[in-house]
Amino acid sequence: MTDKQSNTDQLHQEGALNKDDLHEDHIKAIDQLSQEEVEHLKAINKKVQKDSGQPVGIVL
């Protein structure tokens, strides 16, 4: 049995966003993204953190 994490949880774990700062509507919108879109956001965040040391963040 596998427990799939929500998109919000995945992005929070990667440091791309702080889910505690998000409104419920924002969480719903993020969780509607495709897995491919989430993977792109995680890759962008990782690249920016590597280059600048700062997380990308998602501003809603």
N, C-alpha and C positions, 0 to 999 in steps of 0.2 A: 504494500500500500504506500503510495506517495502522497505527500501533502504539498500541494502547489501553493507557493507563496503568492500573495496578491502583488500586482504591479507596484503599488505603493510601498509594500514591505521590501520588495527587491531593490527599489531605488533608494529607500531609506538605508538599507543594509550597505549599499554601495557608497553612501555618502552624497548622493546626488540631490537629496532633499531631506528635510526634517519633517517626518509625518506628524509630529506633535504640533507643528505650526500651521497645519492645513485645515481648512474648513471641510466639512463633510461633502459639500458639492465638488470641491477640488479632488478629494479622494475618489469619488465616484467617476469623475472624468478621467483621472489617471488610470483607474482600474479598467476602463474601457479601451485603453490602448492595446494594440496587438503586441504579442511577445516580441516580434521583430522590431517594433518601435521602441519598446523598453530596452532591448539589447543595444540599439543605436544610442539611446540616451546614456546607458551605462558605459559604452565605449567612448563617447564624447567626454563624459565626466572623467574617466580614467586618463584620457589623453591630456585634458586640461590640467588635472591635478599633477600629472607627471611633468608637464611643461612649466606650470606656474606655482604649483604647490597649493592652489586654491581650488575648492570644488566648484563645479559649474553652477549648481543650484537650479531650481526651476521656479520661475517667478510667475505666479498666477494672479 
